[in-house]
């Protein structure tokens, strides 16, 4: 009786093994074609393509087309024709999230589209600045979280000329800090932003001693930093590498108006920096 049971168990085991082997043998690859976009480019005009993530690779099918990343920005590709009336070609782009995007390119003297955005609606006002070793998708995720999280900072602001700039949130996740800024325009004149700088200043008390500044460059900016329309307020999140400030130094956040004189500046001490909230 025991011999029959053992033989039955062995038979069942062999039967299961055969089924598994057949299932593996019959496995088929799922092939999915990636449909390319179509775009026309000109010799005398530049076409811009905005991607949701940083561009890591660009391959052009012909020397008749020129392509480069926009200066200082990692997710905008600029394309133009190197010669007029070139034959149809293609271009392939790989972004930091591992996505491959392909375009079929034709020549046109007057392209109907000069700027194309592949960015989802919720990220349309975001740009990627500089190229650092960090997970961009994760930074975008936590920047969005920082824009709505609790943890306000009070009394760190500058208010002049009907403009108010304020640091109202400071957060950290891993090695990235997220500074939430709000800019309010209480006037009827639009405020065009020239730049918003972050730098650590060392103001020595001794006479004839130069002031030293260390620039902090954002890794990512959430929000469109072009203009603050009159009677509106905008919120931005700047992701920067983590830092602390030694004694007798402070962080300066400087807002500059383009073609104007409404410049504002706020100072942040180290005691505020070290109180960053965990995301």
URGI-V76835 format. One record per backbone hydrogen bond with DSSP energy under -1.0 kcal/mol. NH is the residue of the N-H (numbers start at 0). CO is the residue of the C=O. Records with the same first field share a line. If there is no record, write none. Layout:
NH: CO + CO
//
This chain:
4: 0
5: 1
6: 2
7: 3
8: 4
9: 5
10: 6
11: 7
12: 8
13: 9
14: 10
15: 11
16: 12
17: 13
18: 14
19: 15
20: 16
21: 17
22: 18
23: 19
24: 20
25: 21
36: 101
38: 103
40: 105
46: 78
47: 113
48: 76
49: 115
50: 74
54: 73
55: 93
56: 93
58: 91
60: 89
64: 61
65: 79
67: 77
69: 75
72: 69
73: 127
76: 48
77: 67
78: 46
79: 65
80: 41
81: 63
88: 104
90: 102
91: 58
92: 100
93: 56
94: 98
95: 53
97: 94
100: 92
102: 90
103: 36
104: 88
105: 38
107: 40
115: 47
117: 49
122: 119
123: 120
125: 122
126: 220
133: 131
135: 133
138: 134
139: 135
140: 136
141: 137
142: 138
143: 139
144: 140
145: 141
146: 142
147: 144
148: 144
157: 164
159: 162
162: 159
163: 183
164: 157
165: 181
166: 155
167: 179
170: 177
171: 276
172: 175
175: 172
176: 239
177: 170
178: 237
179: 168
180: 235
181: 165
182: 233
183: 163
184: 231
185: 161
190: 227
192: 225
193: 255
194: 255
196: 253
198: 251
199: 213
200: 249
201: 211
203: 201
211: 201
213: 199
215: 197
218: 238
219: 238
220: 126
221: 236
227: 190
230: 184 + 186
231: 228
233: 182
235: 180
236: 221
237: 178
238: 219
239: 176
241: 174
248: 245
249: 200
250: 267
251: 198
252: 265
253: 196
254: 263
255: 194
257: 191
259: 256
262: 260
263: 254
265: 252
267: 250
271: 268
272: 268
273: 269
274: 271
275: 272
276: 169
278: 171
//
